[in-house]
Amino acid sequence: MSDPSLSPCPPVSTEAEIVSQLSGVGYSPARPLLHFARSVSLQHGWTVQELWWQIPGGFSHFTVDDRIAWVERQVAEAMEAEAGACRLVVGKSLGSLACGIAADRKIPAAWLTPILTIDHVAAALQRATEPVEALGQVVSRLDRFIGSLGRCGHPAVSARAGCSR
């Protein structure tokens, strides 16, 4: 992988089942939610690819579309380095900007505190055809999202509010 802003696990054979873990801005894979998700994945024989963001200077001034493009580019490059072996995505906050990639590639996902205030994230979750778990802290936003899924009869997405760090 040529992009120095990522430091994923080394590529593995395409026979492995890989979980790609996408961190948050200030929430690395070493923090509890992703650490425990990694532990469970390893216990079940999965290989874990951790993406540790190296946030570029000026990122706080990026537009929402630029942030989405940056995250999607990082995630797509990491997945391509694994030759299509990614079978599950676990993402925290900033990582949820890659919901569209998981949906488009038909990869099941667990999103920990997804950024539901960004239309791109909510739309990607709604178009997912594989199982998706969305866990969030802000009950009112997640409840509205859950309600919208129920109204459209979406079978693949399960959402829960009240998750803590």
Secondary structure, DSSP 8 states (H G I E B T S, - for coil): ---TT--------TTS-EEEEE--SS--TTSHHHHHHHHHHHHTT-EEEEE-----TTGGGS-HHHHHHHHHHHHHHHHHHTTT-EEEEEEEGGGGGGHHHHHHTT--EEEES--TTSHHHHHHHHH--S-EEEEES-HHHHHHHHHHHHHHT-SSEEEEE----
